[in-house]
Amino acid sequence: MPTDSADLAARLLEAHIDFERRRLTDPAAFNALVQEEIDAFLAVADDLPLEVAVSRDLVKAVARKYTVAFPVEGAIPELVGTVAARLYAYSVAHDTTLPDVLDRRRFEELATGVADLGLSRRVVQRVLSSPATEDACVEAVQRAVDSSRLPERAAKVVDTVVEHIARRGAQRVLAANRVEADHLVLDAAREVWLAGADQPVRAVLSDADVEDTVVLAFEFWRSFRETTFFQGLLDEGVDEVFNAYGDTPLAELLDELGLGREDLVEEAMRFGPPVLEQLDADGVIEQALRRRLEPFYRSADFAATVGESALRERSNGDR
């Protein structure tokens, strides 16, 4: 590149970097830039359906990567465990009680809603109808009746009679309660509430309980996400979204999600200025702009453009 062109390139590069840096770091200029870019995006998004913007196969691939293939080892479980422990410590430090988390009226509404669910009723009915439940009741009664001190023949007779009576009684009690499965759930929930209503969280839940819950959740997720069933659910979920919204323009889809233009501007202005201010103070913005712009000003394309411009100027001057 000739010396004059190189000097011009250097001066234009510095001016361009300074101009772009000011647009990013000056609050008023950044606000104008944000609104300009969001308006430009929404103008395109008004006529750009979801399925044209991105295919469902690409979304499925991304979903599989981050739900199935993405590792949940190392720092992730540790971080979740640390956060859970800190939240528990906060509850303990502030003597949090059950009503602090959920007041009595809301609890009643929630408990009633859960009890009225068909799923809740079916689960309770299956438990009450299960032979295993009947056996557990019988075993509990048999353990309460200690026949070990009786003679062997008498003990066998007593055990047989106890089992017979206990089984008949268990069958009747379980059958009677199957009819009112929803009341069982509701009454059990109320009993839990009343038992712990005045107790602090630490009396109901220990730090070991928190840790065990986190471990169990991760163990379940690690195995469940690898099943064919989960992967089928994932694909079906993506397909349903595209079946419902594939023809919907992106701007309308954002509105459906409750994200309007003002929301986008607000969040950009919430996070943008403080982050950009720190990046500018560290020299990151200037470095990034220079890294992106300098190759063009040093390129043969720029030199050729400057040369063509100079030739045109000389040609116009000769006239």
ABEGO torsion letter per residue (X at the ends): XBAAAAAAAAAAAAAAAAAAAAAAABAAAAAAAAAAAAAAAAAAAAABBAAAABBAAAAAAAAAAAAAABBABEAAAAAAAAAAAAAAAAAAAAGBBAAAABBAAAAAAAAAAAAABAAAAAAAAAAAABAAAAAAAAAAAAAABBAAABBAAAAAAAAAAAAAAAAAAAAAAAAAAAABAAAAAAAAAAAAAAAAAABBAAAABBAAAAAAAAAAAAAAAAAAAABAAAAAAAAAAAAAAAAAAAABBAAAAAAAAGBBAAAAAAAAAAAAAAAAAAAAAAGAAAAAAAAAAAAAAABAAAAAAAAAAAAAAAAAAAX
